[in-house]
Amino acid sequence: MALVCCEAQDTLLKELLKDDFLSEEERDVIRWGRNIQSGKTRTTRRAGAAVYSRASSLETLVGYLYLTDANRLDTVMRKLGFCTDHIVPTSLEGLN
């Protein structure tokens, strides 16, 4: 459950943005996803609009890669620590 909260997704996005891992096109998708408005006022009140917006942009990137490049999606997910033998992403181990 902790992985689907916007704070965790925000942390994962920051991990991806640390270096030049993402292509310019992927960064554009993230910017596009960040600009999408949501009516989920309860979540935005709890975490803040900026955190919720960044979490939405990560979801947008995952959806985009799912539809356009499954191999790249696999690479991105592995970068975040998601694979069959390591359930909790390494960037979130200290979050709990």
C-alpha positions as CSV (number, residue, x, y, z in Angstrom):
1,M,0.0,0.0,0.0
2,A,2.8,2.4,0.8
3,L,4.0,2.3,-2.8
4,V,0.8,3.7,-4.3
5,C,0.7,6.8,-2.1
6,C,1.7,10.0,-3.7
7,E,4.6,10.6,-1.3
8,A,6.2,7.3,-2.4
9,Q,5.7,8.1,-6.0
10,D,7.2,11.5,-5.6
11,T,10.3,9.9,-4.0
12,L,10.6,7.5,-6.9
13,L,10.3,10.3,-9.5
14,K,13.1,12.2,-7.7
15,E,15.2,9.1,-8.0
16,L,14.7,9.0,-11.8
17,L,15.4,12.7,-12.1
18,K,18.8,12.6,-10.3
19,D,20.9,12.1,-13.4
20,D,20.5,11.9,-17.2
21,F,18.7,8.5,-17.0
22,L,15.5,9.8,-18.7
23,S,15.5,10.9,-22.3
24,E,14.3,14.4,-23.2
25,E,11.1,12.9,-24.6
26,E,10.5,11.1,-21.2
27,R,11.1,14.4,-19.4
28,D,8.5,16.0,-21.7
29,V,6.0,13.4,-20.7
30,I,6.7,14.0,-17.1
31,R,6.2,17.8,-17.6
32,W,2.9,17.1,-19.4
33,G,1.7,14.8,-16.6
34,R,2.6,17.3,-14.0
35,N,0.3,19.9,-15.6
36,I,-2.8,17.7,-15.4
37,Q,-5.2,19.0,-12.8
38,S,-7.0,16.7,-10.4
39,G,-10.1,17.1,-8.4
40,K,-8.8,14.9,-5.5
41,T,-8.7,17.7,-2.9
42,R,-8.4,15.3,0.0
43,T,-5.1,13.9,-1.3
44,T,-3.8,17.2,-2.3
45,R,-4.6,18.6,1.1
46,R,-2.8,15.8,2.8
47,A,0.3,15.7,0.7
48,G,0.3,19.1,-1.0
49,A,-0.4,19.9,-4.6
50,A,3.2,19.8,-5.7
51,V,3.8,16.3,-4.3
52,Y,0.5,15.1,-5.9
53,S,1.4,16.7,-9.2
54,R,4.8,15.0,-9.3
55,A,3.3,11.6,-8.4
56,S,0.8,12.1,-11.3
57,S,3.7,12.8,-13.6
58,L,5.3,9.5,-12.7
59,E,2.1,7.7,-13.4
60,T,1.9,9.4,-16.7
61,L,5.4,8.3,-17.6
62,V,4.6,4.7,-16.6
63,G,1.5,4.7,-18.7
64,Y,3.2,6.3,-21.7
65,L,6.0,3.7,-21.6
66,Y,3.5,0.9,-21.2
67,L,1.9,1.9,-24.4
68,T,5.0,2.8,-26.4
69,D,8.1,0.9,-25.2
70,A,7.7,-2.0,-22.9
71,N,11.5,-2.7,-22.8
72,R,12.1,0.9,-21.6
73,L,9.4,0.6,-19.0
74,D,11.2,-2.5,-17.7
75,T,14.4,-0.6,-17.6
76,V,12.8,2.3,-15.7
77,M,11.1,0.0,-13.2
78,R,14.4,-1.9,-12.5
79,K,16.1,1.5,-12.0
80,L,13.5,2.2,-9.3
81,G,14.2,-1.2,-7.7
82,F,11.2,-3.1,-8.9
83,C,12.0,-6.7,-10.0
84,T,10.8,-10.2,-9.0
85,D,13.5,-10.8,-6.4
86,H,13.3,-7.3,-4.7
87,I,9.8,-6.2,-3.8
88,V,10.5,-2.9,-2.1
89,P,12.3,-0.3,-4.3
90,T,15.7,0.6,-2.9
91,S,14.9,4.3,-2.9
92,L,11.9,3.7,-0.5
93,E,13.5,1.4,2.0
94,G,14.0,4.2,4.6
95,L,10.6,5.8,4.0
96,N,8.7,3.6,6.5
